[in-house]
Each structure stands twice: as structure tokens, then as C-alpha cells.
Amino acid sequence: MSAPRSELKGIGYEIFIGALSLLSIVNLFLVVLTRQDEDLQNVLLIMNAIFSGVFLLDFSYRLATAPSRKDYFFRHFGWADLLASLPLPEFKFLRIFRLVRVVRLLRGVGGRKVLRTLIRDRAGSALYTLLLAGVLVLQFGSLTILRIEDDAPGANITNASDALWYTIATISTVGYGDQYPVTNAGRVVGAMIIVVGVGIFGTFTGYLANLFLAPRKPSQPAAPEPTDPLTQLRHVLDLPGVTVEDVDRVLALHRDGPVT
């Protein structure tokens, strides 16, 4: 069943949600692989709890903006979105439905239009990229530093709470100094987190400055609706998520009478 274009909430947003869905599914396998280490599992469980909150907000957003809430919930797997948002291991596999929806929506738009939209909306794309990079560094930085430092002599990063706190303080470039690596490998990982953190927050600061300080473009009068069939067809083809049915509809209107 093809997804309607009304389900598309934005190219950058859909890619971000799809990436988080994929990461949350990967985490299900990582939990199994790290069952011998309780601290590593706790990091993954905390990250999955964060994902649950994001997915619950995504479900609420889709439900509130759906043309038909009943259709979204029952026909377009909204019920799966809701259950997958709950922090219960029994329902986490349902996040595959959210990933399938994102892939289907982006495939309907087309790879060329996806790339064109991302380039056109560079600021929004950069914001979602920063958020995704922050999530990846938080999870894998915490897992790596904890795995390296856990059994080191004199280590003070010995559990999930220490690792997550150290990664957050480091990636934000605050660096309280209460948690720090004592091994050379741990310091290398810490240095990488610092470099990535500087890039993330430097770019984020530039995004906010551009958002609040950039001069607003003067409003332009709305262009008249094109009446020429060829112009209308070109206008439809430029829209994100256009389908063959949309083109056929424009052509049918032209055949049946003058287009208004």
C-alpha cells in the first residue's frame, strides 16, 4: 500500500527519524551482544529510553497533523508507532514499521528530489545532521570510553552513569573534570569526542546566529496561479513528493476543459 504524501513531514525530519529508528533496532542486537557486561547494557537501555521519548513525540506530532487520525492510527500503523514508543522491550521490534514508512515515503519522493530538497534547505538539513551526530557520539562515545576505562587501575569511569556524564560534559566542551580517562586509549577517545563536540556546537551556534540575526526577506506578492498546462505541469513536477497520479490529474484536467 502506497503512503499518501500527507504523511511526509519534511525530508530532513523523515531521514532523522528513520536514522533513529535504525539505530534503535541495532541497539536491540547490541543489548544481546553485551549481555555479559551489565554497565554497557545500561548505557544502551538509557539511550533506548531517550529514543522512546523522541518516538512518542513523533507519534503525537503525526497524530495531531494527520488529515484523518483514524486512518493514520489503524491503516497507516499509528498503533505500531505508539506501542514502539513505549519503553518496553516486548514492543521495540515494532520500530521496524517506522523505518519502513520512512523508506517508502522517501522512495515515493525520489532520490533526486530528496537530494535537491536537502541542498535547498541546507540550514534545516544541518540541524538534523547535528542532532544525529550528537546522538551517535553520545551513545558510541559512552560505550567506547566505558569499555576501555572500566577495568583500568585508578579508573573513575566505571559505570553507565559515569560514561554518559563524561561524554555529555566533553561533547558540550564544558569538561567539569570530575570524570576523566586514565588510559592512553581513553584519552584518544576523549580527544575525538572533544573535536566532534567543538564542530557540533560551533555549527549549531552558527545556525542559531543565522536564524535570529539574518535579515528577513521582504514579502513578495503571491504569483498568479499558472493557467498554461505546460507551466502547471512544470510546477507540479517541482513539488516534493509528486507522483505519477498527480501528473495524470493535471493532464486529465487539461483534457476535460480549461484549467483554473
VEXFI-925178 format. One record per residue (C-alpha): residue in one letter; x, y, z. Coordinates in steps of 0.2 Angstrom, whole numbers, plus 5000, padded with zeros to 4 digits. Each point is the difference from the previous one (the first is absolute). Layout:
N
NODE resn    u    v    w
NODE    A    X    Y    Z
...
//
This chain:
260
NODE resn    u    v    w
NODE    M 5000 5000 5000
NODE    S 5007 5017 4995
NODE    A 5002 5013 5013
NODE    P 4991 5017 4996
NODE    R 5010 5015 4999
NODE    S 4991 5008 5015
NODE    E 5011 4988 5011
NODE    L 5016 5008 4994
NODE    K 5005 5013 5014
NODE    G 5016 5006 4992
NODE    I 5014 4992 4991
NODE    G 5013 5004 5014
NODE    Y 4988 4995 5014
NODE    E 4996 4983 4992
NODE    I 5018 4996 4997
NODE    F 5004 5004 5018
NODE    I 4986 4990 5007
NODE    G 5004 4985 4988
NODE    A 5019 5001 5006
NODE    L 4994 5000 5019
NODE    S 4988 4985 4996
NODE    L 5015 4991 4992
NODE    L 5011 5003 5014
NODE    S 4987 4995 5013
NODE    I 4998 4983 4990
NODE    V 5019 4998 5000
NODE    N 5000 5003 5019
NODE    L 4989 4985 5002
NODE    F 5014 4989 4993
NODE    L 5013 5009 5010
NODE    V 4991 4997 5016
NODE    V 5001 4981 4996
NODE    L 5018 5001 4996
NODE    T 5004 5009 5016
NODE    R 4990 4990 5012
NODE    Q 5016 4995 5009
NODE    D 5004 5018 5004
NODE    E 4986 5008 5011
NODE    D 5007 5018 4999
NODE    L 5001 5000 4981
NODE    Q 4982 4993 4999
NODE    N 4995 5014 5012
NODE    V 5007 5013 4988
NODE    L 4989 4992 4986
NODE    L 4985 5000 5010
NODE    I 5001 5018 5005
NODE    M 5003 5005 4981
NODE    N 4984 4989 4996
NODE    A 4990 5010 5013
NODE    I 5006 5016 4992
NODE    F 4994 4993 4983
NODE    S 4984 4995 5007
NODE    G 4997 5018 5005
NODE    V 5004 5006 4983
NODE    F 4989 4987 4992
NODE    L 4985 5005 5011
NODE    L 5002 5018 4995
NODE    D 5001 4994 4982
NODE    F 4984 4990 5002
NODE    S 4991 5015 5008
NODE    Y 5006 5011 4986
NODE    R 4994 4988 4986
NODE    L 4983 4997 5009
NODE    A 4997 5019 5003
NODE    T 5004 5004 4981
NODE    A 4992 4985 4992
NODE    P 4985 5005 4988
NODE    S 4991 4985 5007
NODE    R 5006 4994 5018
NODE    K 4990 4984 4998
NODE    D 5008 4996 4983
NODE    Y 5018 5004 5007
NODE    F 4997 4989 5016
NODE    F 4992 4985 4992
NODE    R 5005 5000 4982
NODE    H 5017 5008 5000
NODE    F 5007 4991 5016
NODE    G 4998 5014 5012
NODE    W 4996 4986 5013
NODE    A 5017 4993 4997
NODE    D 5008 5017 5002
NODE    L 4992 5002 5017
NODE    L 5004 4983 5006
NODE    A 5018 5001 4994
NODE    S 5002 5017 5009
NODE    L 4997 4991 5017
NODE    P 5016 4996 5009
NODE    L 4995 4982 5000
NODE    P 5012 4987 4992
NODE    E 4985 4989 4994
NODE    F 4995 5014 4988
NODE    K 5016 5007 4994
NODE    F 5001 4989 4985
NODE    L 4984 5010 4993
NODE    R 5012 5014 4997
NODE    I 5003 4991 4983
NODE    F 4983 5007 4994
NODE    R 5007 5018 5003
NODE    L 5015 4996 4990
NODE    V 4990 4992 4986
NODE    R 4989 5015 4999
NODE    V 5015 5012 4998
NODE    V 5007 4990 4987
NODE    R 4984 4999 4990
NODE    L 4997 5018 5002
NODE    L 5017 5005 4994
NODE    R 4999 4987 4985
NODE    G 4984 5008 4995
NODE    V 5008 5017 5000
NODE    G 5015 4994 4990
NODE    G 5018 5001 5003
NODE    R 5003 5015 4989
NODE    K 4987 5010 5008
NODE    V 5006 4995 5018
NODE    L 5017 5006 4996
NODE    R 4994 5016 4992
NODE    T 4989 5004 5015
NODE    L 5014 4997 5012
NODE    I 5012 5012 4990
NODE    R 4986 5013 4999
NODE    D 4997 4999 5019
NODE    R 5018 4999 5006
NODE    A 4997 5008 5017
NODE    G 4986 4988 5005
NODE    S 5010 4985 4993
NODE    A 5015 5006 5010
NODE    L 4990 5001 5016
NODE    Y 4994 4982 4998
NODE    T 5017 4994 4996
NODE    L 5007 5008 5016
NODE    L 4986 4992 5010
NODE    L 5004 4983 4993
NODE    A 5019 5002 5002
NODE    G 4997 5005 5018
NODE    V 4990 4984 5003
NODE    L 5013 4989 4992
NODE    V 5014 5008 5010
NODE    L 4991 4999 5016
NODE    Q 4996 4982 4998
NODE    F 5016 4993 4992
NODE    G 5011 5012 5009
NODE    S 4993 4994 5017
NODE    L 5001 4981 4995
NODE    T 5018 5002 4994
NODE    I 5006 5010 5015
NODE    L 4992 4989 5012
NODE    R 5007 4984 4991
NODE    I 5017 5007 5001
NODE    E 5000 5008 5017
NODE    D 4989 4987 5010
NODE    D 5014 4989 5006
NODE    A 5015 5012 4999
NODE    P 5010 5003 5017
NODE    G 4994 5016 5008
NODE    A 4986 5002 4988
NODE    N 4985 5012 5005
NODE    I 4989 4996 4985
NODE    T 4994 4983 5005
NODE    N 4981 5000 4997
NODE    A 4987 5006 4987
NODE    S 4996 5016 5010
NODE    D 5019 5005 5000
NODE    A 5002 4996 4982
NODE    L 4984 5010 4994
NODE    W 5004 5015 5012
NODE    Y 5018 5000 4993
NODE    T 4995 5000 4982
NODE    I 4987 5013 5003
NODE    A 5012 5012 5009
NODE    T 5013 4997 4987
NODE    I 4990 5001 4984
NODE    S 4992 5016 5007
NODE    T 5018 5007 5002
NODE    V 4996 5003 5019
NODE    G 5012 4987 5007
NODE    Y 4997 5001 5019
NODE    G 5014 4989 5003
NODE    D 4992 4989 5013
NODE    Q 5000 4985 4988
NODE    Y 5015 4998 4989
NODE    P 5009 4985 4991
NODE    V 5016 4993 5007
NODE    T 5006 4989 4986
NODE    N 5008 5006 4984
NODE    A 4987 4992 4989
NODE    G 4986 5009 5011
NODE    R 5009 5017 4997
NODE    V 5000 4997 4981
NODE    V 4981 4996 5001
NODE    G 4998 5016 5011
NODE    A 5010 5010 4987
NODE    M 4989 4994 4986
NODE    I 4984 5004 5010
NODE    I 5007 5018 5003
NODE    V 5004 5003 4982
NODE    V 4982 4994 4995
NODE    G 4992 5010 5013
NODE    V 5009 5016 4995
NODE    G 4994 4997 4982
NODE    I 4982 4996 5006
NODE    F 4998 5015 5011
NODE    G 5009 5012 4989
NODE    T 4989 4996 4986
NODE    F 4984 5000 5011
NODE    T 5005 5018 5006
NODE    G 5002 5005 4982
NODE    Y 4983 4993 4996
NODE    L 4992 5010 5015
NODE    A 5009 5016 4995
NODE    N 4994 4998 4982
NODE    L 4982 4996 5006
NODE    F 4999 5015 5012
NODE    L 5011 5013 4992
NODE    A 4998 4998 4981
NODE    P 4990 5013 4992
NODE    R 4982 4995 4995
NODE    K 4996 4999 4982
NODE    P 4987 5013 4994
NODE    S 4983 4992 4997
NODE    Q 4996 4999 4982
NODE    P 4983 5000 4993
NODE    A 4993 4983 4996
NODE    A 5003 4995 4982
NODE    P 4984 4997 4990
NODE    E 4995 4982 4998
NODE    P 5007 4993 4983
NODE    T 4986 4996 4987
NODE    D 5012 4993 4986
NODE    P 4999 4981 5001
NODE    L 5019 4999 4997
NODE    T 5004 5012 5014
NODE    Q 4988 4991 5012
NODE    L 5008 4984 4996
NODE    R 5018 5007 5003
NODE    H 4993 5007 5016
NODE    V 4993 4983 5006
NODE    L 5017 4992 4996
NODE    D 5009 5012 5011
NODE    L 4990 4995 5015
NODE    P 5008 4988 5012
NODE    G 4991 4983 5001
NODE    V 4992 5002 4983
NODE    T 4993 4983 4993
NODE    V 4995 4994 4983
NODE    E 4982 5002 5006
NODE    D 5002 5019 5002
NODE    V 5007 5002 4982
NODE    D 4985 4990 4994
NODE    R 4988 5011 5009
NODE    V 5007 5016 4992
NODE    L 5000 4992 4983
NODE    A 4982 4994 5003
NODE    L 4994 5017 5005
NODE    H 5008 5007 4984
NODE    R 4991 4987 4990
NODE    D 4983 5003 5008
NODE    G 5000 5019 4999
NODE    P 5010 5016 5004
NODE    V 5010 4999 5016
NODE    T 4996 5012 5013
//
